[in-house]
Amino acid sequence: MESTRTRLIKILSAEKDAYISGQALSEALDISRNAVWKHMKELQKDGYEIEGKPRKGYRILSFPNKLSTNTLQWGLHTKWLGRQTIHRDSTPSTQLVAHQAAREMAEHGTVVIADEQTKGRGRMDRSWYSAKEKGIWMSIILRPGIQPHLAPQLTLMSAVALADALRTHTGTTPLIKWPNDLLLSGKKTAGILTEMQAEQDQIQYVVIGIGLNVNHQEADFSGELSDKATSISLETGKTWSVIGLVQDILTSFEQSYEQYMEYGFPTIKERWEEYGFKIGQEVSVRTLKESWKAEFLGISEDGALLLRSPNGETRQMYSAEIDW
Ligand code: BT5
């Protein structure tokens, strides 16, 4: 059951610019007019800017710049993505919360987001540094009707959606380092982690984890990250609203996902290659058995890495460690 406060915010947000009378609110929420007034005072204390006019009623002028399920909804223009959100002030990892929610049948498009992760994770048990309120640490639950072996394409699709959103929202031009890093000025600003629960030929759900450094300053990165990591703020010299950026990423993600589901991977491939890091350049490739130099040609129609070996042969690789 939603709290009275959440219902009150929902009613006020749905009205956008119009006023709602104290009487209408008291009836809708089944509380006294005095209780409505008290709730308004509480909201103002939490940073909501609320206008109350005699004989007209109340309206919200602005939301606080603090992430919450409510502030995320205000100004979100998606159809289905992020319509259900789970927000945590602090959590070990939004991936864990998302897996749990998905097992409990959370719907397609549910977004889990946290101000801070204490055990953020990358691929292969690597860790992901997720400082409090500095970035976007979120996991998206999807239930795509595709074959499990195609799931890696969702990582590439997500990277394109994220790169598009960063380009339009912040004016930066990210590059995507295969398969899941977003770079600005050659340093990592975002990473994507795709995890899935599937049977042989059917995906139950996929969780796409997105970590994006937004307002970190140089002092926020230490150790190995000091020369490997960057943030949108470091690159643009500005502080960004995490909420506004999340909303634009979700819009971009929803569009890319729909494009992918409708037209398949080729359209994503083209967009990916526009952002591809080191396309046409030499890289070192390591597999379990061998290590060799190759020219990075781009990605194939199904998302594999395309490499030209020194003898001129073109090879497709689905997994390899690349020294860029
Ligand atoms: C990734 O792994 O890049 C995937 C990161 C996914 C993080 C999101 S946040 C929301 C969701 N919840 C989670 O717990 N995870 C997801 P990988 O390619 O394995 O890169 C990991 C490596 O990136 C580390 O070994 C570090 O070298 C580096 N790294 C760690 N934190 C970083 C940061 N904040 N910025 C830049 N680089 C970082």
Residues whose N, C-alpha, C, O or C-beta is under 5 A from the ligand:
A	BS01	BT5	S93 T94 Q95 K119 G120 R121 G122 R123 R126 S127 W128 Y129 I136 W137 M138 S139 N180 K188 G191 I192 L193 G209 I210 G211 A229
